[in-house]
Amino acid sequence: MLVQGLRDGVYVPPHQNKGWKGQELDQGQLVHAPKISKADGHVRWSSWTADDIVRAIRVLGSIWTEAVSRKGEKKRLIFQDAEVVTPSDVNINDATVRFIGHGSDSFSALVSDQGDGSCAINTSDDKMIRVKKIKVEGKPERPANVALKPYIEA
């Protein structure tokens, strides 16, 4: 079949060479992108916007942060699914969660239970993300309102 296709001329000819464009770059040499690691998914609450958080979840699959419970325990929280919402689209409660971000970055976020298992979390750019699923360190994935309940400071 391959030989017959070559005889019949049904193959696609190679593309025309358009030349190397590397010399036209401003920086000169091309460099490889850095390797993506788990540390790239650690939320930087003071600098990441709501769009940055949702984009990181879409690209990396999940992102993580640490939170302090009412008992003073620090646990890792993995956000599995989120979307950007406006504050007018959510029910706002006066509950907060203290998240520990990258390095010594600490952020107290307003967290609102939406009644459907998701929670709306305030971000540094005064927008909100609706997180649907959270996995707490050592536990299976659960709805966000159940997973965040021990971390809510009334």
N, C-alpha and C positions, 0 to 999 in steps of 0.2 A: 504494500500500500504506500509506503514512503517513497519507494523508487518510482511508482506510477505517478505520485503527486509531483515529484521532481521533473519527470518527463513531460507532464501536462503543464508545468509552469504555474501551478496554483499556490506556490509559496509566496510569502510576503518579502519583498526585497528589504535589505537593511536600511535603517534610517540614514539620512544624510548627516554627516558630521558638521556640527555647527561651531566647532572650535571650543577651546578651553576658556572659560570666563573667569578663572581665578585671579588673573592679573588685574582685572577691573575692580576688584574689591578694595575698599578704602584701607582696611587694616592689613592688607598684604597676605599673610599666611592664614590658611584655614586651620581652625582648631576643632577638636572633637568636643562634643557636649559632655559635661561631667556625668558620671554614673548616678542614677537615681537610687537612693537608699531609703530605709525606713525613717531616718531622721528628717527627710524632706517632707514627710507627712505630719510632722509635729507642728501643731497650730501655733502661730505667732499672733496671739490675740491683739496685741497693740498695733500691729502693722497690716494684718490681713483684713481685707474688706469682705463683705458677704459674697461678692462675686468671686473673690480669690478662694474662699473656702469651698464653694460649690464646684469651681473649676478643679481644685485639687482633688476633691472626691471623684470627679468624673475621670480625671487623668490617672490617679493613683489607685482608685478602687475604694479606698477608705483613708481617713485621716485620724489622728489621735491627739489626745490631750490628757492632762491629769486633772482630777478634781479632788477637793477636800470634803469629806463627809461631815455630818454633824458630830460624829464621834472623834473627829480629828484624823481619820485614816485617809491616806492619799492613794488613790487607785487610778489606773489608766482607763480611759474611756475611748472607744473606737467608734467614730461616726461612720455609719454605712451608707446612708441615703439622705440627701438634703436638697433643698431648693430655696431660692431667694424669694422672700415675701415682703410686702410693704407693711409697716405697722398698722395701717388702716384695715388690712385684711385679716388680722389675728385678734384673738381675745387676749388682752393684756392683764396679767396678774402682777402682784407686787412681790413675787418670789425671786430670789437670786441664788446663783450658784457661783462659787469661787473656783475658777479654772486656773491651773498652773500651766503656763505656756512654755515656750522655748527659753531655756536659761532661767533667769530670775523673774521672767515676765509673769505677773499675776493679774488676773482680770475677773472682776465681779460682773457677771452678766445677768440681765433680767431674763428669766425663763418663764414661759407661759404654757400651761397645759392646754392643748387645743380640743380635747374631748374625743379625738379620734385615734388616740395612741401616740400622736406626734407632739412635739414641743417646739415652740418658737423661741429662739435664742437671739438676744441682742448682740450686735457686733460693733466693732470700733468705729465704723462709719455711720452709725445710727440707723442702719437697716437691720433686718432680721432674717434669719434662716430658719426654715422649718425642717427639723431633723425627725425622721420617721423611725429609724432603727439605730440602737446603740448597743454595743457589746462592752460590758464591764469586764475588767480583768478577772479571769478565773470563772466567768459565768457565760452562759450562752447568749446569743443575740436576743434582745427583747425590745418591745416598743419603747420609745424614748421616754414617755411619761413614767413608766415603771422603772426603767433603769436610772433615771435622774432623781427619783423620789428620796433616796437617802442623802443626797447631796444638796437638797434645797434648804436654804436658810430663809425662814419666814420673816 
